[in-house]
């Protein structure tokens, strides 16, 4: 027979599972602060128990209990080790009361140890009666110890009197269906986990004659461990089955109608299993083997949610099991200290950050007191609310008699809400007061009043009069103009909206939304001509009274002065080579500035123009390449725009020519082969381009006029597009 190295469930599951060692996210957690980890280097370890500043961690198969001083989180000290006198005994469970330690031993029974001197523990009693397979779990309550024997086929609950610690005395046994495995005793009520038999609730007012109050089983049960809620209306159980076991919540408020109301299971639990649960306050603390420490908020057992975790397993396999590695035992205190025993990594000490629960706090930020509001005025109530866990519910109330009585104005506000729009009642009072009620779901509701009283009074409508512009004025587009008005209210103005219309009030465009104190606004008028401009100002006193006023008559936005432009060059008579780079210059002005200017080109003496380039309003010279057009009747035009639909142009005063090249005649002879044709025989070596003009032609001191001049170069006639005169 195996040594009970692994209890009955572990034996069965090891047979049918493949040993897989995986690496957990070691030393990671949420809402759990690691304070210390101590490994006595004698793994595997079993359960943990804490009493009077000492932690006790059992050795699973060596009969040892290591005693550790945990009073100082920053200085955990090893105090000593208890070694059971029974060879090969494993410590499966343990509890301490004062200076005495009670240990459940596999294959034997239990021992009582004097640990008043932890450096030298003394075993003072050993109990074996009717426990041939030993003890799996135990619970000490007053003068009795309750033992779950380790014979899973015929397990019973044994009750033993320990009023004389050196001579434990058998009292009775209680048989149950499925096999008694673990129990928790609160007051006189025992909650017993019966593996495949579910769980039992029994009254041990008289331990010699226990009364069974209820038995409950459920589908898939393998109830390893059980713990009741603080109010005793719910029990929480753990099913120690690999991959499927998890935490369940059962309503036991009516023992004749016990039923499951909630469940919790870790994500991706295929290679893990829940072991033990301990309930402290509104939290269930679980040792979840490979998934380490898990903490669940059970305030609403129908909707349990995980709020803390820390994985203690280092990934090293001790039992060569798919599921049974990692956190074995858990012990939690009301101050948030949590102790976990890990099979391979020893004892861990944690601080659960959400365990301590303070009452919520809050403050009304507006109105704070001394304000005056109008009847029917809509105000935005603002407040702050905080809690160390979370605010779950809020309520607002109003008093009109200085806080003697309150009426609710908003209930069941969300915990995160911090503002509420409220329309004040039609009452006159100088004793108005607000109260905020904040709840955190744990502590009594906290009621918070604002620090002072405020007034609610009858309210007259506001007044508004637009002063400037008020009609008849003329402005230029883009002018900076100061708008002015006079507005007032018997209490205060909440807001003012300034608008502009360009169509005599048919449509308005918002210019600004201002507070109630401003009475003028500088604006830049649009780049638009209008003879029907109006300004409107709308004021609001916050009591649903909105009043407007606009300019008495329309004013004008127009630009009557046209821009001026004059082209300077080319301005006629010039000759350029196609593609030649030249500079176009001009003068242009406008009283409000030019928006853009265009340079245009004509090859037909200004009959039509093509835009070459558009430049900014400040440019007055531009370098460009002459178009590749051969014409003797070319002109440039500059067209300017002041942005108000006023466009003005200036054109070259006369034509200029664009040629393929310009020869320079150094020496020539004139011949006429026809009466209307003059031929110039020209040596090609005498041709010069680059913007050189034709020299006057002379022959015999006479002037030759009226002929179209053609230059014969390499048998090709090139005609000039303008007829020059031949001067003597």
ROMIDO-788714 format. One record per residue (C-alpha): residue in one letter; x, y, z. Coordinates in steps of 0.05 Angstrom, whole numbers, padded with zeros to 5 digits, always signed. Layout:
aXYZ ...
! end
This chain:
x+00000+00000+00000 x+00025+00070-00016 x+00046+00113+00043 x-00013+00160+00032 x+00038+00206+00001 x-00020+00232-00037 x-00089+00224-00008 x-00142+00182-00040 x-00162+00233-00093 x-00091+00247-00112 x-00077+00172-00120 x-00136+00162-00166 x-00121+00222-00210 x-00047+00208-00216 x-00064+00140-00246 x-00106+00172-00300 x-00066+00234-00316 x-00001+00247-00352 x+00054+00280-00311 x+00067+00348-00342 x+00111+00402-00312 x+00094+00472-00335 x+00123+00538-00314 x+00074+00584-00279 x+00080+00660-00279 x+00122+00655-00216 x+00120+00715-00169 x+00065+00753-00206 x+00001+00779-00175 x-00056+00829-00173 x-00077+00868-00110 x-00031+00823-00071 x+00035+00849-00043 x+00089+00797-00030 x+00120+00808+00038 x+00163+00746+00047 x+00177+00676+00022 x+00213+00624+00066 x+00233+00555+00042 x+00260+00508+00096 x+00288+00464+00040 x+00251+00402+00059 x+00196+00398+00006 x+00144+00373-00005 x+00103+00416+00043 x+00030+00409+00063 x-00015+00455+00103 x-00002+00521+00139 x-00031+00551+00202 x-00017+00617+00237 x-00028+00634+00311 x+00001+00686+00357 x+00053+00711+00307 x+00078+00642+00289 x+00068+00605+00225 x+00069+00529+00223 x+00081+00492+00157 x+00077+00417+00153 x+00122+00368+00118 x+00081+00323+00072 x+00121+00259+00081 x+00175+00271+00133 x+00134+00284+00197 x+00163+00353+00206 x+00131+00419+00225 x+00173+00482+00214 x+00159+00539+00262 x+00170+00610+00236 x+00164+00678+00269 x+00122+00722+00223 x+00109+00781+00269 x+00156+00825+00229 x+00142+00824+00154 x+00212+00849+00141 x+00247+00800+00187 x+00217+00730+00184 x+00255+00684+00229 x+00261+00608+00232 x+00247+00586+00304 x+00252+00511+00303 x+00225+00445+00276 x+00180+00392+00307 x+00195+00321+00286 x+00139+00270+00298 x+00158+00208+00336 x+00123+00162+00287 x+00168+00138+00230 x+00146+00155+00159 x+00087+00197+00184 x+00065+00255+00140 x+00035+00319+00168 x-00030+00328+00129 x-00063+00382+00171 x-00046+00424+00233 x-00075+00476+00279 x-00048+00513+00340 x-00081+00539+00403 x-00035+00581+00447 x+00028+00542+00461 x+00001+00476+00435 x+00003+00448+00364 x-00043+00394+00338 x-00018+00353+00279 x-00057+00304+00234 x-00011+00246+00217 x-00020+00199+00159 x-00023+00125+00178 x-00025+00140+00253 x-00073+00191+00284 x-00055+00258+00313 x-00004+00287+00361 x-00005+00344+00411 x+00059+00385+00416 x+00082+00436+00467 x+00113+00493+00427 x+00122+00542+00484 x+00196+00536+00467 x+00194+00533+00391 x+00268+00517+00388 x+00254+00452+00425 x+00183+00428+00413 x+00159+00370+00457 x+00108+00318+00435 x+00063+00309+00496 x+00010+00262+00469 x-00005+00217+00410 x-00075+00191+00395 x-00086+00129+00351 x-00153+00101+00373 x-00194+00073+00315 x-00150+00110+00265 x-00110+00055+00229 x-00102+00098+00167 x-00086+00161+00206 x-00119+00230+00202 x-00128+00272+00140 x-00157+00336+00169 x-00173+00363+00238 x-00207+00422+00271 x-00197+00444+00344 x-00256+00477+00379 x-00256+00491+00453 x-00242+00426+00490 x-00255+00381+00430 x-00217+00362+00368 x-00254+00337+00306 x-00216+00287+00263 x-00229+00265+00191 x-00197+00196+00186 x-00154+00178+00127 x-00193+00115+00109 x-00230+00142+00048 x-00271+00078+00040 x-00300+00079+00110 x-00282+00148+00135 x-00318+00177+00195 x-00316+00241+00235 x-00283+00226+00303 x-00296+00272+00363 x-00242+00271+00417 x-00241+00307+00484 x-00176+00344+00495 x-00191+00379+00560 x-00132+00339+00586 x-00081+00352+00532 x-00037+00295+00554 x-00094+00245+00554 x-00141+00255+00495 x-00205+00216+00504 x-00251+00187+00451 x-00322+00215+00451 x-00359+00190+00390 x-00359+00183+00315 x-00406+00208+00261 x-00412+00167+00197 x-00429+00203+00132 x-00442+00184+00060 x-00384+00191+00012 x-00326+00197+00061 x-00313+00252+00112 x-00253+00292+00087 x-00251+00361+00119 x-00293+00407+00164 x-00300+00476+00193 x-00332+00489+00260 x-00362+00558+00274 x-00397+00565+00341 x-00433+00499+00353 x-00444+00484+00279 x-00399+00439+00239 x-00395+00443+00163 x-00369+00377+00138 x-00341+00361+00068 x-00359+00290+00048 x-00324+00282-00020 x-00373+00247-00067 x-00427+00254-00014 x-00429+00330-00019 x-00432+00364+00048 x-00466+00360+00116 x-00486+00411+00168 x-00490+00386+00240 x-00502+00416+00309 x-00448+00399+00360 x-00477+00436+00419 x-00468+00369+00453 x-00407+00338+00419 x-00425+00270+00447 x-00492+00272+00412 x-00486+00310+00346 x-00550+00328+00309 x-00549+00325+00233 x-00585+00387+00208 x-00578+00376+00133 x-00543+00335+00080 x-00535+00361+00010 x-00505+00330-00052 x-00499+00357-00123 x-00479+00333-00192 x-00403+00325-00200 x-00390+00332-00126 x-00322+00316-00096 x-00327+00363-00036 x-00258+00370-00008 x-00265+00431+00036 x-00322+00476+00062 x-00328+00543+00096 x-00389+00585+00115 x-00400+00659+00101 x-00395+00709+00158 x-00471+00711+00167 x-00478+00635+00161 x-00528+00639+00104 x-00481+00613+00050 x-00428+00558+00047 x-00370+00555-00001 x-00343+00488-00024 x-00283+00464-00064 x-00286+00404-00111 x-00216+00374-00115 x-00221+00347-00186 x-00167+00360-00237 x-00187+00410-00291 x-00260+00416-00270 x-00261+00428-00194 x-00278+00498-00173 x-00309+00541-00119 x-00385+00536-00109 x-00433+00578-00067 x-00495+00546-00036 x-00553+00583-00003 x-00566+00548+00064 x-00613+00600+00094 x-00667+00548+00088 x-00638+00480+00105 x-00696+00446+00071 x-00681+00481+00006 x-00605+00484-00002 x-00587+00504-00073 x-00526+00528-00111 x-00526+00603-00126 x-00457+00618-00153 x-00390+00591-00177 x-00319+00614-00191 x-00266+00580-00233 x-00198+00606-00256 x-00186+00616-00330 x-00150+00559-00365 x-00156+00510-00308 x-00141+00448-00350 x-00078+00432-00312 x-00098+00459-00244 x-00145+00445-00187 x-00175+00481-00128 x-00155+00455-00058 x-00175+00495+00003 x-00218+00556+00017 x-00221+00601+00078 x-00272+00657+00086 x-00255+00721+00122 x-00306+00778+00117 x-00328+00787+00045 x-00270+00749+00014 x-00257+00677-00001 x-00182+00659+00001 x-00163+00597-00039 x-00102+00554-00049 x-00109+00534-00122 x-00049+00489-00133 x-00012+00511-00196 x-00053+00576-00198 x-00027+00596-00130 x-00067+00643-00085 x-00135+00665-00111 x-00179+00715-00075 x-00253+00725-00093 x-00301+00779-00071 x-00362+00740-00044 x-00403+00800-00020 x-00452+00779-00075 x-00444+00703-00077 x-00487+00701-00140 x-00436+00743-00176 x-00368+00726-00147 x-00309+00760-00179 x-00234+00751-00171 x-00200+00811-00139 x-00131+00785-00122 x-00081+00731-00141 x-00009+00710-00135 x+00023+00649-00167 x+00071+00614-00119 x+00091+00552-00159 x+00161+00553-00188 x+00146+00503-00243 x+00184+00446-00211 x+00146+00380-00206 x+00146+00346-00138 x+00091+00295-00147 x+00099+00286-00223 x+00025+00303-00229 x-00013+00344-00281 x-00051+00382-00228 x-00025+00370-00158 x+00033+00419-00154 x+00037+00488-00123 x-00005+00520-00068 x-00033+00471-00017 x-00056+00511+00044 x-00081+00581+00057 x-00093+00621+00121 x-00120+00692+00121 x-00126+00745+00176 x-00174+00804+00182 x-00117+00854+00174 x-00103+00830+00103 x-00045+00784+00118 x-00049+00720+00078 x-00004+00659+00087 x+00003+00605+00033 x+00040+00539+00037 x+00067+00516-00030 x+00086+00443-00040 x+00154+00461-00070 x+00169+00534-00051 x+00151+00536+00023 x+00112+00589+00060 x+00092+00656+00031 x+00069+00719+00068 x+00025+00768+00030 x-00013+00833+00042 x-00081+00834+00007 x-00090+00907-00010 x-00166+00907-00010 x-00177+00870+00055 x-00183+00930+00100 x-00246+00969+00086 x-00255+01041+00107 x-00320+01080+00102 x-00330+01122+00040 x-00317+01197+00040 x-00343+01254-00001 x-00352+01329-00010 x-00403+01372-00046 x-00364+01418-00091 x-00421+01460-00121 x-00462+01492-00094 x-00419+01502-00032 x-00463+01555+00001 x-00477+01630-00003 x-00499+01625-00077 x-00564+01655-00102 x-00604+01618-00155 x-00670+01632-00188 x-00733+01591-00184 x-00733+01539-00239 x-00659+01550-00252 x-00621+01489-00277 x-00556+01479-00239 x-00501+01427-00244 x-00489+01395-00177 x-00418+01371-00170 x-00385+01329-00116 x-00326+01284-00099 x-00334+01213-00070 x-00281+01163-00052 x-00273+01094-00022 x-00214+01048-00010 x-00252+00994-00050 x-00306+01026-00092 x-00367+01070-00087 x-00428+01027-00104 x-00487+01075-00098 x-00502+01149-00088 x-00562+01192-00073 x-00575+01267-00073 x-00625+01303-00028 x-00649+01376-00022 x-00670+01413+00040 x-00705+01482+00038 x-00708+01489+00114 x-00635+01490+00132 x-00626+01415+00136 x-00683+01398+00183 x-00716+01356+00130 x-00692+01329+00063 x-00727+01306-00001 x-00693+01260-00051 x-00676+01291-00118 x-00634+01233-00149 x-00629+01161-00126 x-00588+01100-00147 x-00534+01142-00180 x-00475+01101-00207 x-00414+01097-00163 x-00370+01133-00213 x-00419+01192-00225 x-00394+01259-00200 x-00445+01308-00228 x-00520+01316-00235 x-00562+01369-00272 x-00620+01392-00228 x-00676+01442-00238 x-00689+01480-00174 x-00761+01482-00148 x-00806+01544-00150 x-00797+01562-00077 x-00768+01623-00043 x-00717+01604+00010 x-00652+01628+00039 x-00641+01562+00074 x-00629+01513+00017 x-00580+01457+00030 x-00557+01394-00007 x-00539+01326+00021 x-00500+01270-00013 x-00507+01198+00011 x-00450+01151-00009 x-00449+01075-00002 x-00393+01025-00013 x-00435+00962-00004 x-00397+00944+00060 x-00402+00999+00111 x-00462+01041+00133 x-00480+01096+00084 x-00444+01162+00095 x-00485+01226+00092 x-00448+01289+00069 x-00478+01359+00071 x-00452+01422+00037 x-00419+01470+00083 x-00467+01529+00076 x-00537+01551+00056 x-00556+01579-00012 x-00617+01620-00036 x-00672+01604-00085 x-00709+01668-00106 x-00758+01693-00158 x-00723+01716-00222 x-00732+01773-00272 x-00711+01763-00345 x-00643+01792-00367 x-00635+01853-00412 x-00591+01862-00474 x-00578+01920-00522 x-00530+01917-00582 x-00492+01984-00586 x-00441+01976-00643 x-00447+01965-00700 x-00520+01986-00697 x-00534+02003-00770 x-00508+02046-00826 x-00433+02034-00815 x-00388+02013-00872 x-00328+01967-00861 x-00277+01935-00906 x-00272+01859-00912 x-00222+01831-00861 x-00227+01894-00819 x-00218+01885-00743 x-00281+01911-00711 x-00300+01916-00637 x-00372+01895-00624 x-00404+01926-00563 x-00468+01914-00523 x-00499+01926-00455 x-00528+01866-00417 x-00553+01856-00346 x-00594+01811-00300 x-00623+01819-00231 x-00578+01762-00208 x-00527+01740-00259 x-00518+01720-00331 x-00495+01649-00345 x-00475+01657-00417 x-00476+01704-00478 x-00473+01683-00551 x-00450+01732-00605 x-00471+01719-00677 x-00464+01752-00747 x-00513+01752-00804 x-00496+01772-00876 x-00568+01765-00903 x-00607+01814-00859 x-00620+01763-00804 x-00644+01704-00845 x-00584+01663-00822 x-00534+01674-00765 x-00465+01645-00754 x-00438+01640-00683 x-00376+01682-00669 x-00365+01667-00595 x-00398+01640-00532 x-00378+01683-00472 x-00389+01686-00397 x-00439+01734-00368 x-00390+01790-00352 x-00362+01807-00421 x-00394+01865-00459 x-00351+01873-00521 x-00315+01828-00571 x-00262+01843-00623 x-00272+01804-00688 x-00243+01802-00758 x-00297+01812-00810 x-00302+01760-00865 x-00274+01767-00936 x-00344+01778-00962 x-00383+01837-00989 x-00450+01848-00957 x-00499+01906-00952 x-00543+01867-00902 x-00497+01852-00843 x-00526+01848-00772 x-00497+01830-00703 x-00540+01792-00653 x-00525+01779-00579 x-00565+01726-00539 x-00560+01724-00463 x-00581+01670-00415 x-00593+01677-00340 x-00593+01602-00328 x-00667+01600-00309 x-00690+01581-00379 x-00697+01656-00395 x-00662+01672-00461 x-00664+01743-00490 x-00634+01769-00555 x-00621+01836-00589 x-00591+01853-00657 x-00566+01914-00695 x-00624+01963-00707 x-00605+01967-00780 x-00558+01933-00828 x-00486+01954-00837 x-00442+01945-00899 x-00380+01902-00909 x-00351+01924-00976 x-00287+01945-01011 x-00303+02002-01061 x-00230+02019-01078 x-00200+01979-01135 x-00127+01958-01136 x-00076+01992-01183 x-00026+01956-01228 x+00023+01978-01283 x+00069+01932-01321 x+00140+01958-01329 x+00176+01907-01372 x+00173+01877-01423 x+00132+01936-01447 x+00141+01932-01524 x+00197+01932-01576 x+00239+01878-01542 x+00264+01816-01578 x+00276+01751-01542 x+00298+01681-01560 x+00247+01626-01546 x+00263+01595-01477 x+00306+01654-01457 x+00303+01672-01382 x+00277+01743-01371 x+00250+01784-01313 x+00179+01811-01314 x+00169+01872-01270 x+00108+01913-01250 x+00079+01959-01197 x+00015+01940-01159 x-00020+01968-01098 x-00085+01961-01059 x-00112+01995-00998 x-00127+01928-00963 x-00074+01887-00996 x-00075+01840-01056 x-00096+01768-01049 x-00060+01743-01112 x-00031+01765-01179 x-00027+01728-01246 x+00025+01735-01302 x-00007+01723-01370 x+00020+01717-01442 x-00008+01734-01511 x+00024+01715-01578 x-00029+01752-01618 x-00021+01824-01597 x-00068+01818-01536 x-00125+01786-01574 x-00124+01729-01522 x-00081+01711-01462 x-00057+01648-01427 x-00039+01648-01353 x+00034+01630-01341 x+00039+01634-01265 x+00002+01660-01204 x+00041+01696-01149 x+00027+01726-01080 x+00000+01795-01068 x+00067+01825-01048 x+00108+01803-01109 x+00127+01856-01161 x+00180+01821-01201 x+00184+01750-01228 x+00236+01712-01268 x+00210+01664-01322 x+00229+01631-01388 x+00202+01662-01451 x+00149+01615-01481 x+00171+01572-01541 x+00128+01611-01590 x+00156+01647-01652 x+00117+01711-01659 x+00131+01784-01670 x+00067+01807-01635 x+00075+01784-01563 x+00052+01818-01499 x+00050+01805-01424 x-00009+01822-01378 x-00009+01827-01301 x-00078+01814-01269 x-00087+01829-01194 x-00143+01810-01146 x-00158+01843-01079 x-00202+01787-01054 x-00267+01825-01059 x-00285+01807-01130 x-00246+01868-01156 x-00198+01847-01212 x-00152+01896-01249 x-00101+01883-01306 x-00043+01919-01340 x-00016+01898-01409 x+00050+01913-01445 x+00043+01979-01482 x+00068+01949-01549 x+00087+01883-01580 x+00154+01848-01571 x+00184+01791-01612 x+00204+01719-01597 x+00252+01687-01647 x+00287+01622-01657 x+00354+01660-01659 x+00377+01732-01672 x+00434+01741-01723 x+00484+01797-01718 x+00502+01823-01787 x+00575+01845-01789 x+00581+01851-01864 x+00531+01840-01919 x+00515+01857-01991 x+00446+01871-02015 x+00417+01841-02077 x+00349+01842-02106 x+00328+01783-02149 x+00257+01809-02149 x+00227+01877-02142 x+00196+01859-02075 x+00251+01817-02045 x+00318+01836-02015 x+00367+01778-02005 x+00424+01781-01954 x+00481+01734-01966 x+00508+01719-01897 x+00567+01677-01875 x+00541+01629-01822 x+00603+01643-01780 x+00578+01713-01769 x+00514+01691-01734 x+00507+01710-01661 x+00448+01693-01617 x+00435+01710-01544 x+00390+01770-01551 x+00429+01813-01599 x+00391+01860-01644 x+00398+01868-01720 x+00444+01925-01738 x+00417+01976-01786 x+00431+01956-01859 x+00468+02004-01903 x+00480+02004-01978 x+00510+02061-02016 x+00488+02110-01965 x+00415+02102-01983 x+00358+02081-01940 x+00323+02018-01959 x+00251+02015-01937 x+00189+01975-01951 x+00222+01908-01961 x+00211+01845-01921 x+00280+01824-01898 x+00299+01752-01902 x+00367+01724-01881 x+00393+01666-01923 x+00434+01619-01879 x+00456+01552-01907 x+00403+01559-01962 x+00348+01567-01909 x+00308+01631-01905 x+00292+01655-01835 x+00239+01710-01834 x+00235+01761-01779 x+00165+01772-01755 x+00173+01847-01755 x+00193+01889-01814 x+00253+01931-01793 x+00271+01993-01831 x+00337+02000-01867 x+00366+02067-01848 x+00425+02102-01882 
! end
